């Protein structure tokens, strides 16, 4: 049976590829963008299979209206893809309060509003799949990406909690963590390669140059392949809670987790003392 999708950030990037992959196999999609004119070509190509919706995810009321319109139009929702987002780039010292708030309003709160709007419908159906776009940047941190990491690490936590809350209602949750992908226009969406740039301080210029070289070495994935992989996930009876898209960052992530475990192990005695366990053992003697 064909699926009904609700996809945020459908005008470009991975979101557009997800929409086109779903439509190409006969699914129907409520596609959202801040400017619905960017979706006209989808309607021209796919007709009634597409419901174009103008939604800014930072506008909670607009999000709820968009989700409700999609349900009224198609009768149900099967897959909800929280894809809208952007990367704010800059050293922690360089970021303004407004830049930080704007980053969280879109990447974190926007995702929460979509979930809050969609879950009642999915719960009533007793089925559905929420796909939350995170990033490799939601697993490991790099300098100059602090604002973006802040938003994506938060997304990881709320999505894991959500998965446990809705599992009993037949609703699935998957967090997709892409590395760099060569999206339309040839751009690699790595947060440090492209994004909103904070006002820069020259004290971080050397770091910026070194990091640009590191990012350039990461292989760019094929967004069409990522879209095909997403189809497999939403069709799976037991989809993963988390899945990496792309191999470029995998060795870095493995090393980061190994380092964390080793450090926690090396400092176990101090952890026990901080808890008071060793002190109680000593007193008991």
N, C-alpha and C positions, 0 to 999 in steps of 0.2 A: 504494500500500500504506500502511496506517495506521502511525503511528509510536508507539514506546514512549518515554515521557518520564520523567526523574527530575528533580524540581524541589524545591529547598530553599526554605524560607521561604514556604510555600504558604498560610499561614493568612490573609494580608491583603496589601494593597498590590499592586504589580505582579505579584508571584509568584502571587497568587490569580487575577488576570486572565489570566496566561499559562496557568495550569492550565485555566481554564474555556474559553479559546479552543481549546486542544488537544482537550479533551473534546467541545466542541460540533461538531467536524468528524469525530468518530469515532476519534480517537487514544485511547490508554490512558496513564495517568499514575500513577507512584509519587510521591505528594505527601507532603512531609515538613513537620513543624512541631515546635516544642518541646513542644506539647501537642496530641496527636492528636485530642482532643475538638473542636478548632476545625475539623477536617476532616469531621466527621460529616455536615454538610449536603451535601458533595460526594458522599459515598457514597450518601446517600439519593436524590440526584438522578441519579446516574450508575451506581450499582451496582458490578458487577465491573470496570468500566473504571477504577476508582480503587483504588489500594492505599495506604491511609493509613499513614504511618510516623511514629513519634515519634522524632525525631532532633534532638539539640542539636549543631550543627556544631562546637562547641568540644570535643566528646568524640570523639576520633579513632576509638576502638573502635566507638562507636555509629554513626559515619558508615560505616565499613567494613561493619558488620553490615547497615545499611540498604540500601546499594548491593547487597550480595550477596543480600539478601532480594528486592530488586526483580528482579534477574536470574533468580533461581530461580523467581519467581512468573510473570514474563512471558516468560522465555526469552532476552531480549536487551535492550539499551538502544540507542536511536537518538539521543536528544537528552538531554543532561545540562545543566541550567540551574542555575548557581551564583548564586542570588538572595539567600540569607539575608544579612542585614547590618543595621546601624543606624548612626546618626550621633552621634558624641560632639561636643558643642559646647562651646567654651571657648577663651580665649586660651592660648597656649603656657604662659605664666607661671602660669595658673590650674589647669592639668591635674595631676591626681595620677598617680603611677606606676601605680596600679591601673587608673585610667581608661584610660590609654594601653595597658596590657597587655590589658585587656578588649576594647578596640577592635580591636587586631590579632588577638587570639585568634579573634574572630568573623569579621571582614571579610577577613582575609588567611589565617590558618592554617586556618580553617574551609573556605575555598575550596580550599586546597591539599590538605586531607584528602579532599575529595570527588573531586578530580582523581586523586589517587593511588589511590583505591579504584576509580574508574571506568575509568581508562586500560587496565589489563590486559584488561578485558572487551572494550573497544572495539578494542584492538589485535588480540585473538584473532579478533574478527569481521571485521576488516579494514574497518571502517566506524564512523561515529558522528560526532556534532557536539557539541562542548562550547561552551556559551554562558555567558560570564562577564559578570555584571553589574558594571560599573564605575559611572561617573558623569561628568558634565561636570566634577565636582570631581576627577576623576582626570587632567584635562588642564590646568586652570588653578586657581590657589589664591586663596582669599579669607581675610581675617582671621577669626579665631574658629573656623575649620574645620580647624586644623592636624592634629588627631588623625585626622579623617576623611580629609583629603587624604593623610596618611601612608599610610593603609591602601589607598586607591584608587590612588595612584601606584604603590605596590608591586604591586598586582593587575595593573595595566597591564603592568608589566615581566615578571612571571612568566608572564602569558598569552601575551605575544609570544614569549617563549622556548619555551613549551610548543607553540605553533603550529608552530614549526620542528622540534621534536623528534618530533612525532607525524604530520606530514604524510606521511612515507614509509609509514605504516601505514594510510593511507586515512581518517585522523581529521581533522576540520576544527575550527577554533577561531574563534569570533567574540566580540569584546569589545563589549558594548552599553553606550553612555554616555548615559544619560538626563539631561535637564535636569529641571525641576520638573514633576511630574504631580499632578493632583488625585485622589489615591487615595481609597479608601473612607473615609467620615467627613469628606470635604471637605478633607483635609489635603494640603498641598503638601510632598512629602518632601525639599525642599531641606535640606541638612544644617544650614543656619543658621536655618531657619524652624522646624523641628521636630527633636527629637532628645534625647539625654541631655545634660543641662546640668551643666557643671562648677560648682563653687562660685564665684560671681562676685566680682570685685574692682571697686569703684566707679571705679577709674581707667580702666576700659574701657567705662563706661556710655555715654559719648557715641558711641563707636565702635559699640556695639551698636544704638543708636537709628538712626544713619546707615545701617548695614548692613541693618537691618530694612526701611527704606524702599526700598533698592535691590532687595532680594529681592522685596518686594511688587510691584514693577514688572514682574517676569518673568512672562510668560504661562504659565498652568498647562496642561499637555497632558492629553489624554484617554487614560486608561490602557487603555481598550478598543481604541483605535486603535493604541496601542503593542503590544498583544497581537496584533493582526492583522498588524502589520508584522513581528513576530517569526516568525509563521507563514511569511511570504514568505522570510525569511532562512533558516530551517531547510529550506525546500523548494528553495532555490537550488542549482544544481550547483556554482557558484563563489561562495560567500558571502564577504562582506567580512571582513577581519581586525578592523576597527573600524567602528562605525557609531554616529552620534549619533541619539538619539531626542528629537525636539523641536527647535524653532528658536530658543528664547529666548536660549540661551547661545552660539549659533553666531557672531554678530558679535564677542563678547568673546573667543572662542577664536581666531578668525582674527586679531584684533589682537594677541593674546598671542604667537602663533607668528611673526607678522611682526616684532614687537618683538624677539623672541629672535634671529631671523636678522639683523636690522639691527645689534643689539648685538655679536653674534659677528663680523660683518663689520667693524664699526668698530674692534674690538680685535684684528684679525688679526695686526698687527705684534707686539703684546705676546704673543699666543699663540705666534707663531713663536719669539720670544726665549725664552719659557718652555720651549719644546722644545729650544732650543739651535741651531735651524737658522740664524738670522741670525748668531750668533756663529761658527759653523763657516764660513759664507760669508766673513765678514770675515777670519778667520784664514787662509783659503785665498789671499787676496790678498797 
